[in-house]
């Protein structure tokens, strides 16, 4: 299943789309002045809700739902009259 979401101006809608993209886990390493290191487990959102709110016209977030989820920002081209009215092609 794939979700294609264009700009979401409602904050909660943008958050919902971003939540569907999921997150990645990683480590943040801090080097201290005494030479010791601290490692902290972190979580990074794959898609920020603010990115979804600010998508320009013609751009969309494409989220392939599943395990693991895959997220990309894509350019969306408008359907032109010449491709829309070709024989044998049905409008979608």
C-alpha positions in Angstrom: 0.0 0.0 0.0 1.3 3.4 -0.9 0.2 6.8 0.4 0.7 9.9 -1.7 0.2 13.1 0.3 0.4 16.6 -1.0 0.8 19.7 1.2 -1.3 19.4 4.4 -2.1 22.8 5.9 -3.8 21.4 9.0 -1.1 20.7 11.6 -2.7 17.5 12.8 -3.0 16.2 9.3 0.6 16.9 8.6 1.6 15.1 11.8 -0.5 12.1 10.9 1.2 11.9 7.5 4.6 12.2 9.1 3.7 9.5 11.7 2.9 7.1 8.9 6.4 7.5 7.5 7.8 6.1 10.8 11.2 6.7 12.3 14.7 5.4 12.3 16.8 4.6 15.3 20.5 5.5 15.8 23.1 6.6 18.2 24.3 10.0 19.2 27.9 10.1 20.4 29.2 12.9 22.6 32.9 13.3 23.2 33.7 14.8 26.6 36.7 16.9 27.6 38.1 14.1 29.7 38.2 11.8 26.7 35.2 9.7 27.6 32.3 9.2 25.2 28.6 9.0 25.9 26.3 7.1 23.6 22.6 7.9 23.6 20.0 6.0 21.7 18.0 8.4 19.4 15.0 8.3 17.1 14.9 10.3 13.9 11.6 10.9 12.1 11.8 10.0 8.4 9.5 12.8 7.5 9.0 16.0 9.5 5.5 17.3 9.8 6.8 20.8 8.9 8.1 19.4 5.6 4.6 18.1 4.8 3.0 21.5 5.7 5.5 23.3 3.4 5.4 21.1 0.3 5.3 23.3 -2.7 2.8 22.8 -5.6 3.8 19.7 -7.6 5.6 18.0 -4.8 4.2 15.1 -2.7 5.4 12.8 0.1 5.2 9.2 -1.1 5.1 6.7 1.7 5.2 2.9 1.0 3.5 1.5 4.0 4.9 -1.8 5.3 7.8 -3.2 7.2 10.0 -1.3 6.8 8.2 1.8 5.5 9.9 3.7 2.7 9.5 7.5 2.3 10.4 9.8 -0.6 9.6 13.3 -1.7 8.5 13.3 -5.4 7.8 15.7 -8.2 4.2 15.2 -9.5 3.5 16.2 -13.1 0.0 17.3 -14.1 -2.0 15.1 -16.4 -2.1 17.0 -19.8 -5.0 16.9 -22.2 -2.8 15.2 -24.8 -2.0 12.2 -22.5 -5.5 12.2 -20.9 -7.4 11.9 -24.2 -5.2 9.3 -25.9 -7.2 6.4 -27.5 -7.1 3.3 -25.3 -6.3 5.2 -22.1 -8.9 5.5 -19.5 -9.0 8.5 -17.2 -8.2 7.8 -13.6 
